[in-house]
Amino acid sequence: MTRSPAPPLPPPKARRRLRETAALTQAQLATRVGVTPGTVRAWESGRTTPRGRKREAYAKLLKTLADEETARQTAQTPRPEPDSAPAPNTAQNTAPEPTAKPQPEPVPEARPAPVALTPAQAFDALYEFGAPALVRQTFLLTGRREQARESVERAFQTAWEHWPEVARDRDPVGWVRATAYEYALSPWQRLRPRHRHPEPPPADPGDRTLLNTLLRLPPRHRRTLVLYDGVGLDLPETAAETEASTPAAANRLLRAREAVAGRLPALADPQVLHRRLAELASNERLGVARPHAVRGGGERRARFWTRAAIAFTAALIGTTALTVHTAPTHYEPPVSPGQAVRGVPPRVAQGSLSDEELELRQKLRDQLQDGPERLSPRLE
């Protein structure tokens, strides 16, 4: 039995545009599809992809919104007015025009067929193109060089594990960037022992002040500022990557700019702030590992966790089997305590013997029942 192909979906940016054009909120669209608003945000940001019946319902709804948008554009387009009738052409006033000789069409030059890349080669090309910039951007979020490198490497390892999905994405660098930012800003990073030891700050005093100002911002405001003023994304893309609405992203951006301008008035201009963020990220020498090392590390970690899961499952099965084998097969109710009846004390019921009593009973059973032989006096 063959499964029917999944219905096609527009890119994440087009999904968000269709919803906003139809004046629908994420909650309203989620109600019509039968999911939560957080799921819709993940679909529109490209973090997850709908499957099964949810994908069919989502694709049908987006097709309906696209048809409605096309109908509105068609209704608003003015129809061209008919041209005026041409003047009659008389044979006395018009001479026959000479027919132009058709020119031969140019033969297109044969282009070599593009060489198909293997998944490993495509991953290496994506890593060499995006890893250095992503490490510098992540450094602006964390202020830690080693954590920025580790976050980007873990993000690329996750991308290699989900390479079929990442390879079909319209913005694979954005997919990796969102994963790296999530890992870098995770609250669990504070529990690591390495987080307790501060790293040396930048050498330039201006860079130190700007980095300290960024680190004092809330994580969501800091991420929005880096994406908009540092990376250069527009507001809808920033809102989609941070899984927030466009007004919420704009509000976070304004608050972050106000906080930076409050401490550094010279950076009140967005253009100056963008240039200073680029300089701060470029002044740090942040190296990255080789692509094959990142791929190999991800594969080793995947094998380790797979073997750990198999070992844990085997241990759980063995413990369950041992418990079933050694568990009692019937229930032995405890002896209820006796009660006095009309002043007569209850008889003490014989309970189970302790280890000492069992040892004493065995010793008494091993000895002679008649005792030693009787001695009789004799005359000498």
Residue pairs with C-beta under 8 A, 6 or more apart in sequence:
6 51
6 55
7 55
7 56
7 59
7 60
8 59
9 15
9 49
9 50
9 55
9 58
9 59
9 62
10 18
10 62
10 66
11 46
11 170
12 43
12 44
12 45
12 46
12 170
12 240
13 170
13 236
13 237
13 240
15 43
15 44
15 62
16 44
16 236
16 240
17 236
18 62
18 65
18 66
18 69
19 26
19 29
19 44
19 65
20 246
21 65
21 69
22 65
22 68
22 69
24 65
26 37
26 40
26 41
26 44
26 245
27 37
29 40
29 61
30 36
30 37
30 39
30 40
32 61
33 40
33 54
33 57
33 58
33 61
34 54
34 57
35 54
38 243
39 48
39 50
41 240
41 243
41 244
42 48
42 243
43 49
43 50
43 58
44 240
45 178
45 240
45 241
45 243
46 169
46 171
46 174
46 175
46 178
46 240
47 175
47 178
47 243
49 55
49 165
50 58
117 125
119 163
119 167
120 295
122 167
123 156
123 159
123 160
123 163
123 291
123 295
124 291
124 292
124 295
126 159
126 172
126 173
126 176
127 156
127 291
127 294
128 291
129 173
130 172
130 173
130 176
130 177
131 152
131 156
131 288
132 286
132 288
134 152
134 155
134 173
134 176
134 177
134 180
135 148
135 149
135 152
135 286
135 288
136 148
136 281
136 282
136 284
136 286
137 177
137 226
137 230
137 231
137 281
138 147
138 148
138 151
138 152
138 180
138 181
138 184
139 145
139 148
139 281
139 284
139 286
140 211
140 214
140 222
140 226
140 230
140 277
140 280
140 281
141 148
141 181
141 184
141 185
141 214
141 219
141 222
141 223
141 226
142 148
142 151
142 184
142 185
142 189
143 199
143 211
143 214
143 215
144 195
144 199
145 199
145 284
145 286
146 194
146 199
147 184
147 189
147 194
147 195
148 184
148 286
149 286
149 287
149 288
149 289
151 180
151 181
151 183
151 184
152 176
152 180
152 288
153 288
153 289
153 294
153 297
154 179
154 180
154 183
155 176
155 177
155 179
155 180
155 183
156 176
156 294
156 298
157 294
157 295
157 297
157 298
157 301
158 179
158 298
159 166
159 172
159 175
159 176
159 179
160 294
160 295
160 298
160 299
161 298
161 302
166 172
166 175
166 176
169 175
174 237
174 241
177 231
177 241
178 241
181 223
181 241
185 219
185 223
189 195
201 208
201 211
201 212
202 208
202 211
202 280
202 283
202 284
204 283
206 276
207 279
207 280
207 283
209 263
209 264
210 260
210 264
210 267
210 276
210 277
210 280
211 280
213 259
213 260
213 263
213 264
214 222
214 225
214 226
214 260
215 222
216 259
217 225
217 256
217 259
217 260
220 242
220 244
220 252
221 252
221 253
221 255
221 256
221 259
222 256
223 242
224 238
224 242
224 249
224 252
224 253
224 256
225 252
225 253
225 256
225 257
225 260
226 277
227 233
227 237
227 238
227 241
227 242
228 234
228 235
228 238
228 249
228 253
229 253
229 257
229 270
229 273
229 274
229 277
230 274
230 277
230 278
230 281
232 274
233 241
235 246
235 249
235 250
235 253
236 246
238 249
238 253
239 245
239 246
239 248
239 249
242 249
242 252
244 252
257 268
257 270
257 273
260 267
260 273
261 267
261 268
266 272
267 273
267 276
335 349
335 351
337 346
338 346
338 347
338 348
338 349
339 346
340 346
353 361
